[in-house]
Amino acid sequence: MPICGSVGCSNRKGVKKKKKKKKLSFFKVPKIFTGQGEETLKLSEERRHLWKAAINRKDIDTEERWERTFVCAKHFVGGVTAYLHDRTSPSWLPTLNLGYTEITSSVIGAVHERFNRASQRKHKRKISDAVSSLLTLKKRCIDFGDNNASGISEYVENTEIQNDSTCNVRIHVEQVIGLVLRKFRIFEGTIGHPH
């Protein structure tokens, strides 16, 4: 039965937690992926190196011992590890309850801030794609001779998109969906019927 490799942690695989009666998950130190492209190789090497640095065990001195090293869910944000290509996730490597003070809260805070910035960029891209789709729909309606397509541009122009430091983006999703559906029905009706 493996024991958590983090300094000062005595969690063992297969032992249920007393309070919740739920088994604790364990994760092996990530392997280096070869044969899946240069980017995956570099990313997996970097991740393995950072895991070793985070675990910070001087007594584990061979690759064979690292292959048998596990870390429990207690050391990851959210209790699970992130996927290899989700580099900005705070659970890409163990950061919690590591048993030593060499990693400061500022380093952990930087990881969380980077993850939040990436999430905000993803959210802004979704908003931008939605507005772009509405404008494309308007153009298609105009191309097919729909004189009522101006409602889309009026809505897009009147929609308040405010990108400040807290990423306050206000769009009324129900209104956008309703408008798109109404315009799509008009668009469908004009395809086979000349006016």
N, C-alpha and C positions, 0 to 999 in steps of 0.2 A: 504494500500500500504506500503510494508516494506521500511525502510530506511537502508542504509548501517550502520553496527555496528562499523565500524572502527572509531577511534578517529578523529574528525575534518572533516569527510567526510559527505556531505549532499546529496549524490546521492540517488534517490528514484526509486523504481521499476516501470516500465511502463512509465517513462518520457523519451522522446527522447532527445538525445544529439543535441545541436543546430547546431554544425558544420557539422556533418556527417549524421544527420537525421536517426540514427540507435539506437535501444533500447540497453541499457546497460544490460549485464547479471549479475545475482545475484546468489550466492551460499550459501546454509545453512551451518552452522557449522556441520561438519560430525558427523554422529551417530556412536555408538559403535555396531559392528556387532557380534551377538551371534549366535551360531548354524552353523557357517561356518568354524570351525576348530580353533585350538589354535593360530596358526600364525596370522590368520585374526583378531581374537579377540585382541591380543596384539598390532598389527599394528594399528587397528582402535582406541584403547584406547590411544596409543601414539599420533596419529594424532589429535584426539580431544583435548588432553591436550596441544599440541603445538599450535593449532589454538587459543585456549583460551588465551594462553600466548602471542601470536602475536597480538591479538585484544586488550588485556590489558585493559579491562573495569572493574573497581572495582565496578561499580554500577550494573553490571549484576551478581547477587549473588545466583541465584537458577538455577537448571537444566531446569526448565520450561521456564525461560527467555532465556537460551542458545538455547533451541529448536526453539525459534522464532527469533533467531539472523541470519542476512544475511550479507554477505560481497560482495561488487561489484567487477567486473572484473578488475577495475582500480588497485587493490592491488595484482594482480597475474602476474607473468612473462608470456607473451603471451596472457593474458586476459582470461585464462581458468584454471581450477584446474586439477591437474594430477590424474590419477587413484590411488586407495588406495595402490596397490602393487608396484607402481613406486616411491619408497621411495627416490631415488636419484634426482628426478626432482626438479628444483627450484620452480615450482608452486605446490608443494605438500602441501604448506601452504602459507598464505598471507605474502609477504615480501616487497612489494612496498608501498610507500606513507602511512605509518601506523599512521602518526600524532603525533609521539613522537620520541625521539632520543635514547631510551634505547637500541634498537637493532642497533648495529654499522654496518658500511659498511663492516667491517672485517667478521662479522657473515654472512652477505648476500654473500660476496665474497667466503666464505668457502662453502656455499651451491652451488654456481655456479661452483666452482672448483671440488667439489665432482661429480656433474652431468657431467662435461666434462671428468673427469677420467673414469667414468662408460661408457660414450659413446665411449671413446677410446678403452677400454677393449672389448666392444661389436664389434667394427670395427676390432680389431686384431683377435678376435675369428672367424669372417666371413672370413678373409683372410686365417687363418690357416685351416678352414674347406674346403675352395676352393682348397688349395694346397693338402690337404689330399685326396680330391675327385679325383684330377688329378692323384695322385700316385696310388690310387685304380683302376682307369680306366686303367692305364698303366699295372698294374698287371693282370687285367682281359684280356687285349689284349694279353699279353704274354702267359697267361694260354690257350688261344685259338689259339696259334701258329702264332700270327701276328708279323712278323719281323719288321714292321714299327713302333712299339710302342715306340721305343727309342726316337722318336721326343718329346714325352711328357716329359720324364725325362730330356732331354736336355733343353727343355723350362723351366721346373721347376728349374733346376740347374742354368740356366742363368737369371732367373727372379730375379730382385733386390728387396729384401724386407729389408727395412732399418727402424728399430724401434729405433728412438731417442726421445728426450724429446718432440718434436713437432709432433711425430707420423707420420713421412713422410713415407707413404707406397706407393710404385710405382709399380703398376701392370697394364699392358695393357689389359684391359678387353676384348676389341674386339679380340685381338690375342688369348687370352685364350679360348674365346667362339668359335672362328673359329677353333682352334686346337682341341678342344673337339668335335665339330661337325664333323670335318674331320675324327678323330679317331673313332667316334661312327659309321660313315658310313662304315668305313673299318671293324669295329667290327661286324656290322649288316651283312655285306656281307660274313663273314667267318663262320657264324653259321651253315647254311645249306649246304655249299659247301666245301667238303674236298679238300685240295690242293694237 
